[in-house]
């Protein structure tokens, strides 16, 4: 169901409410349609990565290039420790 169909159903519900009549099936269908559209919109919107996430991705990439045989967990710990001392962290906390 697309947006134009949702709008059409909502307009039908408003007309019915204005006339004092209620059509249960139309109201239920409009409710389902709006929930579906809202759910799809929620899935498509993603937040921008935080300063920490950007820093970790960049640092992990560098560490893996330098130490390809080292375990991911060890490299992640190193990157997290370096985040504590980084200037980027201090900038993000202002």
Order of alpha helices (4+ residues) and beta strands (2+ residues): alpha-alpha-alpha-alpha-alpha
